[in-house]
Amino acid sequence: MMFPGMGGWMMAASGIFLLLIIGLAVVAVVALLRPSRAGSSISRPSAKELLDQRYARGEIDDEEYYRRLSVLDSTEPTTRLGD
């Protein structure tokens, strides 16, 4: 049963509105599930930071830590690429 004065345009408008609501829901779900681009700007840890972490976890001893640290200090570039 249709209300007086409402024709086929009302059905078409409600169909378009329903498609818009479904489209917005799909876009929201995809945006929530996709990894954010802000996370991609996080830099990777430096070699010294990785060495410090391994030393702190006890994976390497004092001698190994200082030996590798001296190698890193002697080969560390003065400027970083991309900075």
N, C-alpha and C positions, 0 to 999 in steps of 0.2 A: 504494500500500500504506500502510495506516495502522498506527500502533503500537497495541498493546492498551491499552484504557482511554481512548483519545482519540477524541472524537466530533466533531460539527460545531462545537462551541464553540471548538475549537482553530483551526479554519479561520477562524471569524469573528474571533477575537482576533488572529490573525496578519494578517488583512485590515485590521482597524482600526489595528494597529500600523504597517503599511505606509503607510496613509493619513496617519498622524501624522508619519511620517518625511518623506514627500513634502511635506506642508504646512509643516513646519519648514524644509525646503530652499528652498521657494518664498519664505517669509518672509525667510530670510537673503539670498537673491539680491535681493529687492526692497529690503531695508534697505541693502544695499551699493550699489545703483545709484541710489537716491534721494539727492538732495543733502541734506546734514545741515542740521538746523535751527540748529545753532550758527553756521553760516556766515551766516545771515540776520541775526544780531545785530551783525555787523560794520557799523560806521557808514561812510557815504560820506565821501570826503575833503571838507574844507571848501574854500571858494572860494580862500582864501589858499594852501592846500596845492596846489591845482590850478595856481594862478598860479606858485607856486614851482617846480613840476615843469616847466611850460612854459618858464620862464626857464632852468632847469638844462639842459634839452634844447636850448636855443638857438633855440626857436621864436619868441621875442620878444626884442627888444633892451632895453638898460638903460632907455631913455626910456619905452618902452611898459610895461615892468615897473613902474616907479615911478609912472607915471600911473595904471595900473590899481590899484596898491596904495593910492594915496591915495584913490581912489574907494571901495575896499573899506573902508578905515579910517573914512571919513566916513559910510558907510551901515551899518556893522556894528551890529547890535542889541546892547543891553547884556545881555540874557538870551536864551538859546536856547529855542525851543519844544521841549518833550519832555524837558528836563533836570530 
